[in-house]
Amino acid sequence: MIKKEMRIMTDKILAYVFMEIEIGKTDEVVEQLRQIDEATKIAVTTGTYDIVVLLEAKNLEDLYELTVRRIHKIPGIKDTQTAVVEKIMSI
């Protein structure tokens, strides 16, 4: 069995933000999220969360500013949950 290489992230903070969106507001929220440079991936999903965004922040303080001062203020977002990436691995 070949061992997979693990990559530890130390140069930036990655976080997934899971969002519950008001009915009919998905397109508007996506357009607002596209204006955030640190949002590297935006996925519209099924299930508990309607949108999942991958953020790349310089540090935890910047992540706080992105989530609390920018994302939480976007009209149409009902609830969010943020998961900071501790380690990422290649498969």
HUGIVEN-V628017 format. One line per field, one symbol per residue. psi: psi as a letter, one per 30 degrees, with the letter a starting at -180 (. if undefined). A space follows every 50 residues. Layout:
psi = ???
//
This chain:
psi = kkkkkkkkjfflkkkkjkkkkkkggeeeeeeeeffjefjfkkkkllbeke kkkkkjleleeeeeeeeefdeffkkfkellkkjkkekkkk.
//
